[in-house]
Amino acid sequence: MTITAAVDGSALGNPGPAGWAWVVSEDCWDSGGWDHGTNNLGELTAVLELLRATADAGLGGEPLHVLADSQYAINTVTKWRHGWKKRGWQKADKKPIKNLEVVKALDEAMQGRTVTFEWVRGHAGHPLNERADDLARGAAEMHQKGLVAPGGPGFSGRRSPGSGTGDGSGPATGTHTATPAAQAADRDRAPGNPGDAGTTPPDSARESATGRDEAMVLDSEKSFIRAWAAGDADTLRALSGPDARRVWPEGTTSRGLGGPVPAGLRIGRMHATALGEDAWLVVYRMSWEDGASLESSVWSCATPGSRGGARMVWHQSTRRA
């Protein structure tokens, strides 16, 4: 099975508030951005996030066909990076390589993958390209307003491999998303319907309840990031547990969830793991202009298997070298 996806990047003002996006279909896409970046950075990041998303979904062994309207992104991945790498990540003229951190990450993500690229003309009516362009620009516009782009469903309905390095470079151990059957059951059943009292729910019902809690927790994590970035103290208080703690990259601990927001904030794809009947761990990468970290949040669900709400009890940022 060959997966075909369009990628695109956008920067308002170039450089300026920027975004990236990849699209397989209306039900399978993702986007994100940061406060300051370039079109080229957005284009490369879109390819990188697509590679990571397919790998996290257990699809790294499938051929991937990438549609891109950026010759720069295509040439960087298919041609230039090989020469740069042989020269110790230097250009032939010794000039610095732009977006080097992302280029190195792309080189790592491409290892062992079967990936082909096709150039498509931008703004020429290609459906996937147009959709990717809209999403990337929309993410940039969110950051222009001081908000964090919420992202898309990704490869929802597919289980990730269930193992990872634990350093943010792969899926968290035990991570999974709801299966299509569970998602359909969730849509067909009223939220919080307890079913028949005194009976053991069938596997599909238990799986659907787990899927609902997972979606609720991931939505809550995204709300936390948006509120933190916007300085929305009211929303942060509403999401906080009664004794919530936050550990910052330098190791200091504070009460509550608010605090300073670094410039150029970027959020990676989130992975949720059930810790028990009513607790979840959410893990993802975060980077900013001069640093990066692995983010870990522990959430407590008010009512297991329902949409009664979730409260964050712990958030830790572990600085990455």
N, C-alpha and C positions, 0 to 999 in steps of 0.2 A: 504494500500500500504506500503510495507516494502522497505525502502531505504537502499541499500547495497553500502558501500564505503570502500575503502582501505586507510589506513593512514601509514605514515612513517616519520622518522626523519633521519637527517644526520649531522655529524660533521667532518670536515676535520682536522684530528689530534686528535680529541676527548680528551680534548676540543680543539676548534678552530672555525673558521667560520662555522656556522651551518644553517640548514634549516629544514623546515617541509612541508608536503603536504598531502592533502586528494584528492581522486579521486572517482567520481561516474561513469563518462564516459569521453570520449574525449571532450565533450561539457560542462562538469560540473566538475570543479576541482578548487583548489586554492592552493597557496604555498606562502611561505615567509621565513624570516630568520633574523639573526642578526650576528654581527661581532664575537661574542665569545659565545660558548655554548657547550653542550654535546649531544651525541646521545639520551640519555634518555630525556633530555629537549625537543629535537625535536619531539620525539615520543609522549610525553604528550601534547605538544602544538598542534600537528596535530589533536589529538582527541578533544581538547578544541575548536579549530577553526572550526572543522566539526560540533560540537554541536551548536556553535554560528551561523554558516552559515545556518543550517537547521532552527533554531529558527527565525533568521532574515527573512528567506524566507517564513515564515508562515507554516513551516512543523514540528514544534515542537511536534505536536500531532501524527505524523506518527511514526510507529516502525522503528528503525534504527539498522542495522546490520553492525558492524564494523569489517573489516578484518585487523589484525595487526600481524606483525612478531616479536613483542616485548612482551615477557612475563612480563617484568617489567611494561609496560604501562597497560596491561590487568589486572595484579594483583593489581596495584595501584588503578585503577578505580573500579574494582569489589570486591576487598577484603580489602586491607590494609587501604584505606582511612577511612573506617568505624571505625576501631579500633583506628586509630590516632585521629579521631574526638572525640570519646568518652573520650579519655584521654586528651582532650584539645589541640589537635594537637601536641601530643608527641608520640614517640615510647615507647614501653614497657621498653626498656633499657635506656630511657631518652636521647638517642643520637638525634641530630637534624635531621629533615626530609628534605631530599634533594628536591629541586624544590617545596618548600612548597607553594609559591605564586600561582603557576600553579595548584597544587593539590587542594588548596582551591577553586580556580576558577572552576575547574572541578567538585568539589562537589556541588557547586552552580548550575552549568549548567546542572547537571544530575537530579536535582529535578523535579519530575513530568514527566520524560522522560521514554520511553520504549526503552532500548538499550541493545542489545546482542553483545557479542564479540566472534570472532573466530580466533584462532591462525593459521597462515599460515607460512610455511617455507620460509624464505627470499631467494632470488636469486635462486628460484626453478622453474621459468617460469610461475608463476601465473600472468596473464596479468595486473590486477589492482594493485597488489603489485609491480610489476616491474615498472609500470608507476609512482606510488607514489614515489618509490625509486629514479627514474630518476629526478622527479621534485624537491624532497627534496635536492638531491645532487646538482642539478642545482642552486637552491636558495643559497646554501652554497657557491658554486663557485662564484656567483655574489658578495656576501659579501667579499669573499677573494680578489676580484678585487677592493674593495672599493665602490661597487655599491649597490643599493637597489633592491632586487628581485621585479619585477613588479606585480607578482600575476597572477591569472587566472580569468576566467569569473564567477566563483562561480555558483550560481543557477540563471543564467540570464534567463530572460523570465518569472520569477515568481515575483509576487508583494509581497513585505514585508508587515507586518501587518499595517503599516501606523501610528503607535504610538510607543512611547518609553519614557524612563525616562529622556532623555536629558543629561545624565551624561556619555554617551559613552558606557553604558552597553547594549544598545539595539538599534534598528533602529531609525534613526531620524524621527521626525514627518513628514508625507507626502512623505517619501522616496518611490520610486518605480523604477523598471527597465522596459525596453521596453518589450512589449509582443512579443511572437513569430511572430504574424502577422505583428507587426510594424517592427521587425527585418527583416523579409522577404521583406517587402516593401522597406526598406532601401537598401537592397542588389540589388533589381530589378530596382531601380531608380537611375539615375546619381546624385551624390552629388550636392546639391545646385540648383537642377532643380526647378524653381519657379512655374511651372505648368501654367495653363491658366490664363492670367492676367484678373483681374476684377471679378473672381469667388471665392467663398468661398471654401477652400479646404475641402474634405470629412474628416470625423473623422479619418480614417485610415492614411491619409496624415499628419494631424496635429499630431497624435500620433507618426508617424515615425519621423517627424521633432524633436519632443521632445526627442525621443530616441537617435537621432543623436547628439543633443546638450548634452545630459547627458553623452553619451559615450565620446564625445570630452572633456568635463570638467573633467571626471574621468581620462582620459589619460593625460590631462594636469597636474592634481594633482600629478600623479605618476612621470611625467617628472620633476616636481618641486622637489619632494623628492629625486629623483636620482641626480639631479643637485646640490641640497643643500649638500647631503652626499658626493658628489665628489668634491665640491668646484668649480663647473663649473659656473663661474660668467657670461659668455656670455649667456648661456641658461637661467639663472635666470633673466637677464635683458630682454631677449626676452619674458619671461612669465609674466613680471611685468607690471602692469598698470602704467600710467604716474605719479601717486602719491601713489604708493603702500606702505602700512605700515605693520609692523610685530610686534605683541605683544608677548613677551617672557614669560616663566612660572613665572619668578619673578616679572612680571608686567611692565618691561621697554618696551619702544616702539622705533623702529628704522625704518628708511627709507629703502626700498628695501627688498629683500627676503633672502639675504645671512646672515651667522652668524655661530657661533660655533656649532659643531655636537657632541652630547654626545656619549660616548662609549656604545656599545651593543644595538644600536638602533633597535627597533622592531616596525612595523607598523601593525595596525589592519585593519579589513575590512572597506572599505569606503562606505558611503551612501550619495547620492546626492539628494537635494531637490530644486525644481524650486522656486525662489523667485519672479518671474515675467516673463515678456516676454523675457528678455535677461540677467537674472542674476540667478546664482546658488549658493547654499550653500553646501559645502562638509564637512562632519563630520566623524572623525575616532579616534580611540585610538592610542596613541603612548607611548612606554615605553623604558627605557634604564636601565643601570646597577643599578642606585640608585634612580629612580624616574619614574613617569608616568604622562601623561597629556591627556586632551581632545583637539584635534586639530579641528579648524574651519577655513575654507577658503571661501571667497566670490569671485566668478569669474564673469566677464562680458563677454558675448559672442559678438564678433565683429558684426556678422550678425545673428539675430535670425533664427533658423531653418536651418542653413548652417554650413559648416565646415570652415568658414572663420577665425576661431581661437578664443581663449579665453585668457583673461588677468586677473591675480589675482590682486585684489584691496585691499584685507585685509586678513591677516592670524593671528590667535590668538591661543596661547597655554595656556590652563588653567590647572594648576597643580592639580593632583588628590592625595588625601591622601592615 
